[in-house]
């Protein structure tokens, strides 16, 4: 059951907003069935994540925060944890709580310093600090450049590309 629901949840992302609104309740109901039937399994954990994601996708950020927060606190061994943190921070940001968005991202990087998601998380932190504390934004962007991986974020940052064109080249200051 979950594998079919997983495909349906994934396809939900690519639907038009009006179609998402129509499908939301149906998918949420199916996710609730998986959560109730398989509460302490990988499938149950993924269903909790996708329930948060469905709410995120239809811009019900209070509900997204509720489910992503639960997921982060109860399912911290999941490979979806970094994604949950990312969507949780975005949900906080669109509700005007950038401090909480930064807090959850910083907490993740501190707890999982070698996570696969850290370049994305650092990019997001840089973005959140742009225009408020450009020096701090630059420090997060430089973490991506200095990392020993080959990510798209690293290439973009090394070329000086940021969301608001904050200058990060060594001959330019961050303010």
C-alpha positions in Angstrom: 0.0 0.0 0.0 2.7 2.5 0.9 4.7 2.1 -2.3 1.7 3.2 -4.4 1.0 6.0 -1.9 4.6 7.1 -2.1 4.3 7.5 -5.9 1.0 9.3 -5.5 2.6 11.7 -2.9 5.6 12.3 -5.2 3.3 13.0 -8.2 1.4 15.5 -6.0 4.3 17.8 -6.2 3.9 18.2 -10.0 0.2 18.9 -10.0 -1.3 22.4 -10.5 -2.4 24.1 -7.3 -6.2 23.7 -8.1 -5.6 19.9 -8.6 -3.6 19.7 -5.4 -6.5 21.2 -3.4 -8.8 18.5 -4.8 -6.5 15.6 -4.1 -5.2 16.8 -0.7 -7.9 15.2 1.5 -7.7 11.9 -0.4 -4.0 11.6 0.0 -4.1 12.7 3.6 -6.7 10.1 4.4 -4.5 7.4 2.8 -1.4 8.6 4.7 -3.4 8.5 7.9 -4.2 4.9 7.2 -0.5 4.0 6.7 0.4 5.9 9.9 -2.3 4.1 11.9 -1.5 0.6 10.4 2.3 0.8 10.5 3.1 3.3 13.3 6.6 2.2 14.1 7.9 1.3 10.7 9.8 3.0 7.9 6.6 3.2 6.0 4.8 4.9 8.9 7.7 7.4 9.3 7.6 8.2 5.6 3.9 8.7 5.7 4.3 11.3 8.5 7.0 13.1 6.4 4.7 13.1 3.3 1.8 14.3 5.3 3.8 17.3 6.3 4.9 17.7 2.6 1.3 17.6 1.4 0.4 20.4 3.8 3.5 22.3 2.8 2.6 21.9 -0.9 -0.9 23.4 -0.4 0.5 26.2 1.7 -1.0 25.0 5.0 2.2 25.9 6.8 0.8 25.5 10.4 -0.1 21.9 9.6 3.2 21.4 7.8 5.1 22.7 10.8 3.1 20.3 13.1 4.0 17.2 11.1 7.6 18.1 10.2 8.3 19.0 13.8 6.9 15.7 14.9 8.9 13.9 12.3 12.1 15.7 13.3 11.6 14.9 17.0 10.4 11.3 16.7 12.1 10.0 13.5 15.6 11.4 13.7 17.2 8.3 12.2 15.3 8.7 8.9 17.1 9.5 5.7 14.4 12.1 5.1 15.4 14.1 8.2 17.4 16.7 6.2 14.5 17.2 3.8 12.1 17.6 6.7 14.4 20.2 8.3 14.5 22.1 5.0 10.7 22.2 4.6 10.2 23.0 8.2 12.5 26.0 8.0 10.8 27.2 4.9 7.4 26.8 6.6 8.6 28.9 9.5 10.0 31.5 7.1 6.8 32.1 5.1 5.0 32.6 8.4 7.4 35.3 9.3 9.4 33.4 11.9 12.9 33.6 10.3 14.6 33.2 13.7 12.9 29.7 14.2 13.8 28.8 10.6 17.5 29.6 11.3 17.3 27.8 14.6 16.2 24.5 13.1 18.7 24.7 10.4 21.6 25.5 12.7 20.6 22.8 15.1 20.6 20.2 12.2 24.1 21.2 11.0 25.4 21.1 14.6 23.9 17.7 15.2 24.7 16.2 11.8 27.9 17.9 10.6 28.6 15.4 7.9 25.0 15.1 6.5 24.5 14.9 2.8 22.0 17.8 3.2 24.5 20.3 4.7 25.3 22.1 1.5 21.6 22.7 0.9 21.1 23.7 4.6 24.1 26.1 4.5 22.8 27.6 1.3 19.4 28.1 2.9 21.1 29.7 6.0 23.1 32.0 3.7 19.9 33.0 2.0 18.1 33.7 5.3 20.9 36.0 6.5 21.2 38.0 3.2 20.3 41.6 3.7 20.3 41.3 7.5 23.8 40.1 8.2 25.8 39.7 5.0 29.0 38.7 6.7 27.1 35.8 8.3 25.5 34.9 4.9 28.9 34.8 3.3 30.3 32.6 6.1 27.5 30.0 5.3 28.2 30.3 1.5 31.9 29.8 2.1 31.2 26.6 4.0 29.7 25.2 0.8 32.7 26.3 -1.3 35.1 24.9 1.2 33.4 21.5 1.4 35.0 18.6 -0.2 32.1 17.7 -2.5 30.9 18.7 -5.9 27.4 20.2 -5.4 25.5 22.6 -7.6 25.4 25.0 -4.7 29.2 24.9 -4.5 29.5 25.8 -8.2 27.0 28.6 -7.9 28.6 30.1 -4.8 32.1 29.9 -6.3 30.9 32.0 -9.2 29.4 34.5 -6.7 25.8 33.6 -7.4 23.5 34.0 -4.4 19.8 34.8 -4.2 20.3 38.5 -3.7 23.7 38.8 -5.4 25.5 39.3 -2.1 29.2 39.7 -3.2 31.3 36.9 -1.8 34.5 37.1 -3.8 37.6 37.7 -1.7 38.0 41.3 -3.1 34.5 42.3 -2.1 33.2 42.9 1.4 30.0 41.4 2.6 28.2 44.5 3.7 
